[in-house]
């Protein structure tokens, strides 16, 4: 009986199916990916209280520091000081960075590290922008002219990378 109805008006059923699929797929256009941090917990939780205390005392970015790493093992020992100076200058005045600490060399001098703190909480879009800016623009320019590798690490950076991977593959995941 149902098949006869479809046979009599196939275009109506096709149009109805398309409309139904469109309605059901509508929420896909409003998906917001991100990570949830301690700031999303109820205020009665200990980790939320710690998050709030850190934010009020040191700024919202203190809860999601980014560790900046420059691997200079392939850079000659004579050029390492110049590289450190060039990199430190490049790390000055980075938008959305509240503070970037002084670059510090490891005991063998092969690696330089610094810590960057965002002006915003780890889940904020400005922190994501800062992470991407440091990874894609600031650090590569900071070591230009030298055979050095750069990395942005830490929990917040890992979450940003994961978000980028999921976002790029989301159409395949949903399909």
Wavefront OBJ file of the C-alpha trace (Angstrom):
o trace
v 0.000 0.000 0.000
v 2.805 2.413 0.877
v 4.610 1.553 -2.358
v 1.536 2.484 -4.389
v 1.402 5.895 -2.751
v 5.062 6.466 -3.589
v 4.499 5.277 -7.170
v 1.635 7.718 -7.655
v 3.578 10.764 -6.410
v 7.319 9.990 -6.431
v 8.357 13.643 -6.649
v 6.352 14.548 -3.546
v 8.063 11.829 -1.533
v 11.469 12.769 -2.919
v 10.910 16.417 -2.033
v 9.647 15.428 1.417
v 12.742 13.295 2.003
v 15.051 16.108 0.923
v 13.263 18.587 3.191
v 13.459 16.139 6.100
v 17.200 15.614 5.534
v 17.741 19.372 5.340
v 15.921 19.896 8.634
v 17.871 17.108 10.335
v 21.226 18.359 9.025
v 20.590 22.000 9.982
v 22.383 21.761 13.379
v 25.608 20.704 11.627
v 26.082 24.304 10.492
v 26.207 25.490 14.097
v 28.639 22.976 15.590
v 31.267 24.692 17.703
v 34.299 22.595 18.441
v 36.525 23.322 21.375
v 37.861 21.965 24.595
v 36.372 22.302 28.023
v 38.649 23.391 30.812
v 38.382 23.710 34.558
v 36.617 27.054 34.130
v 33.507 25.195 32.966
v 33.174 23.164 36.166
v 30.685 24.147 38.877
v 32.046 26.729 41.315
v 31.824 24.191 44.140
v 34.552 22.026 42.556
v 38.096 22.407 43.869
v 39.656 22.582 40.408
v 37.251 25.361 39.424
v 38.151 27.360 42.533
v 41.842 26.883 41.719
v 41.197 27.987 38.125
v 39.430 31.137 39.330
v 42.174 31.942 41.858
v 44.884 31.538 39.198
v 42.924 33.701 36.758
v 42.323 36.478 39.256
v 45.904 36.478 40.555
v 47.869 35.975 37.337
v 45.417 36.549 34.486
v 43.227 34.136 32.537
v 46.105 32.897 30.379
v 47.943 31.513 33.402
v 45.720 28.439 33.248
v 46.960 27.472 29.785
v 50.640 28.309 29.294
v 52.282 27.554 25.967
v 55.839 26.217 26.003
v 57.924 27.531 23.118
v 60.847 25.365 22.042
v 63.658 26.148 19.618
v 65.858 23.178 18.738
v 69.217 24.583 17.710
v 71.254 21.361 17.608
v 72.108 21.983 13.941
v 73.142 25.604 14.585
v 76.855 26.208 15.088
v 77.888 27.249 18.586
v 79.085 30.605 17.251
v 75.643 31.437 15.821
v 73.563 30.384 18.825
v 73.825 33.701 20.644
v 72.710 35.611 17.543
v 69.823 33.179 17.058
v 68.714 33.645 20.670
v 68.809 37.447 20.292
v 66.875 37.335 17.006
v 64.287 34.969 18.457
v 63.831 37.032 21.624
v 63.213 40.166 19.541
v 60.658 38.287 17.433
v 58.810 37.230 20.587
v 58.372 40.828 21.735
v 54.946 42.377 21.240
v 53.134 39.320 19.896
v 49.381 40.103 19.700
v 47.200 38.297 22.263
v 50.241 37.347 24.370
v 50.119 38.790 27.881
v 53.690 37.707 28.658
v 56.384 35.711 26.917
v 59.254 34.829 29.220
v 62.923 35.229 28.356
v 64.349 32.426 26.242
v 66.452 30.083 28.356
v 69.005 27.609 27.026
v 69.299 24.071 28.334
v 72.546 23.084 30.066
v 74.035 21.751 26.816
v 72.783 24.777 24.860
v 70.992 22.697 22.233
v 67.486 23.889 23.075
v 65.947 27.268 23.907
v 62.664 27.400 25.805
v 60.233 30.109 26.845
v 56.692 30.208 28.153
v 53.911 32.269 26.585
v 50.760 33.287 28.432
v 47.675 34.400 26.545
v 45.580 37.419 27.457
v 42.569 35.081 27.479
v 41.521 31.745 28.958
v 42.746 28.530 27.302
v 39.337 27.926 25.655
v 39.129 31.423 24.176
v 39.475 31.992 20.434
v 42.277 34.499 21.111
v 44.355 31.749 22.711
v 43.774 29.545 19.675
v 44.829 32.442 17.431
v 47.926 33.039 19.551
v 48.888 29.365 19.370
v 48.469 29.279 15.593
v 50.292 32.604 15.168
v 53.263 31.390 17.218
v 53.369 28.051 15.384
v 52.873 29.309 11.836
v 54.381 32.798 11.782
v 56.297 34.109 14.786
v 58.598 31.200 15.627
v 59.487 30.267 12.020
v 60.367 33.926 11.351
v 62.294 34.061 14.628
v 64.711 31.394 13.408
v 64.843 32.394 9.743
v 68.358 32.151 8.398
v 69.275 29.377 10.833
v 68.871 25.612 10.648
v 66.664 25.446 13.736
v 63.315 23.799 14.398
v 60.516 25.360 16.427
v 57.671 23.880 18.436
v 54.750 25.114 20.513
v 53.877 22.545 23.167
v 51.784 22.091 26.274
v 48.241 21.004 27.016
v 46.621 24.034 25.402
v 48.702 23.685 22.223
v 47.843 19.979 22.033
v 44.148 20.764 22.373
v 44.382 23.396 19.624
v 46.148 20.900 17.334
v 43.531 18.244 18.080
v 40.754 20.724 17.344
v 42.387 21.610 14.006
v 42.663 17.930 13.055
v 39.051 17.167 13.982
v 37.799 20.297 12.194
v 39.620 19.396 8.998
v 38.166 15.886 9.054
v 34.698 16.757 10.331
v 32.937 16.309 6.963
v 34.299 12.752 6.774
v 33.336 12.056 10.378
v 29.771 13.262 9.874
v 29.373 11.536 6.510
l 1 2 3 4 5 6 7 8 9 10 11 12 13 14 15 16 17 18 19 20 21 22 23 24 25 26 27 28 29 30 31 32 33 34 35 36 37 38 39 40 41 42 43 44 45 46 47 48 49 50 51 52 53 54 55 56 57 58 59 60 61 62 63 64 65 66 67 68 69 70 71 72 73 74 75 76 77 78 79 80 81 82 83 84 85 86 87 88 89 90 91 92 93 94 95 96 97 98 99 100 101 102 103 104 105 106 107 108 109 110 111 112 113 114 115 116 117 118 119 120 121 122 123 124 125 126 127 128 129 130 131 132 133 134 135 136 137 138 139 140 141 142 143 144 145 146 147 148 149 150 151 152 153 154 155 156 157 158 159 160 161 162 163 164 165 166 167 168 169 170 171 172 173 174 175
